[in-house]
């Protein structure tokens, strides 16, 4: 058990340590007063406080319900996938306790739900991730993710959205448009990041008129595929498997359900996706904590702590 704990702690550190090194939308908020005052971001700690956890769960559920409403307004199909590399020997408290809650939320909201960790949980983390340098997907892991997503995509082959738009914003994804740069997140794992004119992590621009079924991926770094070139991302592998569709990747570091709500309503819906596949995991629940959102959300440092959060933060980080 001791060895398992060591592996888990090491994996979590490798998975999260680079999240704030490469932030496009919220880089300017890093030095915001709230972030200076509240610099710590709890994750596993949230699961140790039952009262706080309940509030974070309620926030998560509310945001998931709102996202469902906004997506279904367009006639698109919303699908939820539970996916994280924190499985097997790398299983964390957040994933162990978070998954059954998320399953329950999806059932209550009548959302199609797929657990994409079932097959990979017995795979070697050193093969499917970039351990020991980083806990995100390797090229082999991205292929496994794409294989599982392909089975999900197949189920919604004929679904089409109904919304049309005459006025569309220039940006439809999470990123800055027309980027082509080499990053490494401080991990000595260089990768080429390219974005199209719409701010999606894709190598070509979308036509103004939709000609193929569009599958939109929304998620955090699990769908962003950091440390992999565009051509090695799971979304690109999935695209190669379905040349008759367009796979749109709008995932990004540190994003959570509230970011998907704002991103979809402000940008993504105008790409007219037919199916929206949302990636989530237990960390999305602890991500609802105010300091997490202030540091990592696309809206930046705007959220003051309520009394419960402030008391927890003081107890956890400021007591001497």
N, C-alpha and C positions, 0 to 999 in steps of 0.2 A: 504493500500500500504506500509505503514511503517513496518507493521508486516511481510509482504512478503519480504521486503529488508533485514530485520534482519535474517530471515530464510535462505535466499540465501547466505548472507555473512557467516553465521555460517556453512552452508553446504560446501561451497567452502573451508573454512579453514580446516574443518574436512577431506575433500577429498584429499587435496594436502599436508597437513602438514607432512605426513610420507614418502613422496616420496624419500627424500634423506637419510633416515635412514637405508635403506636396499638396497644397490646398489652393485651388484657383478661385473659387467663389468667395471664400471667407478669410483669405490671407490678411486683408486689411483689418479684420476684427481681432487679430491675435493680441494686439496691445491695447484693446479696449479696456476701460476702467473695470468693468465687471469681471473680465478675464484676469486682470491683474489681482483683483481682490479674491477671486475664487479660481485658483489655478489648478486645483485637483479635479480629476474626473473619476468618480467611483464607478465600478462595474460589478465585480463579484460582491463588493461590500453591500450593495443595494439589496441583494438577495438574503442578507443576514438580518435585515430589519423588516419584520413582517408588516408593520404599519406603513412604512415607506414603500415597500414592494407593492402593496395593495393599491396605493395611489398611482404608482408608475404603471401598473397593469391597467388601471382604469383609463389612464391617458392613452395608452397603447390601443386599447379597444376602441376608444372614441375616434382616434385618428384612422384606424383601420376601417371603421364604419363610414367615416367621411370620405375616405379614398374610394370605397366601393360605390358610394353614391355618385361621386364625381365621374368615375369611369363609366358607370352604367348609364349616366345621362347621355353619353355619346354613342351608346349602342355597342360599345366594345365589351368584350368578355374579360373580367378580372379573374386571374388565377393566382393562388398563393403557393409558393414553394418554400419549404423549410430546408435551408441549405447553409452549411458551415463546415469548414475543415476541422473544427473543434469536436472531433468524434473519436471513438476508440480510446486509446491511451491518452489522447489529448482532450478528453471530455472535461468540460468545466461545469461548475455549479449553475451558471447562467443557462447553459444548454440543457443540462439534465432537468432543471426545474422549469425552464421557460417553454420547452417544447409542448408538454401537455396543456399548458395554459393557452398557447397559440392555437393548438388543435381545437380546443374548446371554443375559442373566439370564432374561428372559421366555421365551425359547425353551427354556432348560434347565428352567425351572419349569413349562413347559407352560401359560403364561398367554397369553390373547388380548391381542395388542398392536397398537396403532394409532398411527402417526406422524401427528399432526395439524398438523405444521409444513410439510408438503409444499406445500400450496396457498398458505399465507400468506407463505412465504419470499420471494416475489417482489413482495409488496405494499409500498406506501410506509409506512414506520414512522410518519410524521407523520399518516397517515390512521387506521391501526389501533391506534395507541397515543396517549398524551397527551404525546408529545414536542413541544417540548423541555422541558416542565415535569416530566414523569414518563414512565417507560417502560412503565407498565401499560396495559391495554386502554382504548381509547376506546369510545364507544357503537358506532361502526362495527366496531371490532375484536371487541367482545362478540357482535355479530350473526354475524360470521364464525366465531367459536368455537362458537356455538350451532348454526350450520348443519352444521359438521363433527360435532358431538356427536349431532345428530339422526340422522345416518347410522349412528352406532355404536348408539344406542338402538334403532333399528329392527331390528337383527340379533337382539336378545334380547327381542322383543315378548312371547313366551309364557312366559318363565322366571319361576318363582315359588320363593321360599325355603320352607323347611319348618319352621323354628323358630318356636315360640310361647312366650310368657312370661306368667306370671300376675302376677309382681311386676316392675314397671318403674320405673326411676328417673325423676325429674321432668325431668332434663336428658338430651337425646339428641344434642345438637350441641356445638360447640366454644365457643360464646359465652355471655355472660350473658343470661338470659331477659328478654323484654319490654322490650327497649331501643328507643328511638326518639330518635336524636340526630343532629346535623349535625357532621361531622368534616371535616378537610382535610389531616391529616398534615403540616402545615407547608408545603404546596405551593401554597396559594391555589387549591385545587381542591375546593371544598366538596361534600360528598355526604351524603345521608341514609341512615343505617344503621338498619335495623329488624330486630329478632329476635322470634321467637314464644315461646310459653311453654316450648317444649322447647329453646331456645337455638340454633335453626337460623336462618340468615339467610333468613327467609321472612315473608310478610305475613299468614299465617293459621296457626292451630294445627292440629296433626295430630289426627285422631280416634283414640280409643283402639283402635278396631277398624279394621283396614286394609280398605279397599274398592276400592282401585286398585293397580296395580303401582307399586312404589316404586323410584325410581332415586336412589341416594345418590352425591353427588359428594364425593370426598375430595381435597384438594390444598392448595397454599399460596396465595399471593396471586394466582397465575394463575387460580385458580378462585374466589377470594374477590371479585374484581372491585372493588378499592378505587377510590375517586374516581368511582364510579358509584352513583346511587340504586338502591335495590332493584329498581325497575321496569325499569331499564336493564341489569341484570346478565345475563350470558350464560345463567345458570341460569333466570332468569325468562323470557327470550326462548324458551328451550327448553321451559319449562313451557307457554307459550302455544301452542307448536307441537304439544304432546301433552296436551290437556286430559283425556284418558283415563288419564293417569298422574300420579304425584306426584313432582316433582323436589325432592330434599332437598339443600340446600347446607350442608355442614359444613366448608368450607375456611377457612383462616386464615393470616395473615401468618407467614412464617418456618417453618411446619410442614414436617416431613419424614416419612420412612417410619416412624420409631419413634413419632412422634406419632399416625400413623394406626392403628398397632397398639393403643396404649393407648386412644385415643379410641374405636375400634371396640369393643373388648372391654368398656370401662367404660360406654359410652353408646350409640353408634350402632346396635349390633346390636339394641337393644331397640325401635328404630323399625321393625324387621322389613323391611329393604330386600331387594328381590329381585335387583337388580343393583347392584354397587358399582363405580363408575368412578373409578379412581385416576389422578390427574394427577401426572406426574413429569418430571424433566429432569436434565441433567447437574449442576446445582447441588445436587441431593439427595445426591450422592456426597460433595462437599466439605462439605455440611451435617452429615456424620457426625463432623466434628472437634469435640472436646470443648467448646471455647469457643463455637462456634456453637450447640450444643445448650443450653448453659447460659444463653445470652442469649435464645434464641428458642423453645426447645421448651416445650410445655405443662407439663412437669414442673419447669421452673425450674432454678436453678443447683445441681445435685447431682453433677455428674460431674467427678471429678479426672482430670487428664491422666495417661496412661501415660508411660513413659520416652521412647518415640518421639515422642509429641506434645509433651512438655515440651522435648525437645531441638530440635524443629522450631520451636516457639514462641520459644524463647530465641534461636536463630539468626536467625529472621526479624524479630523485633521488639525484642529486648533487647540485641543486640550493638552496641557503640559503635564 
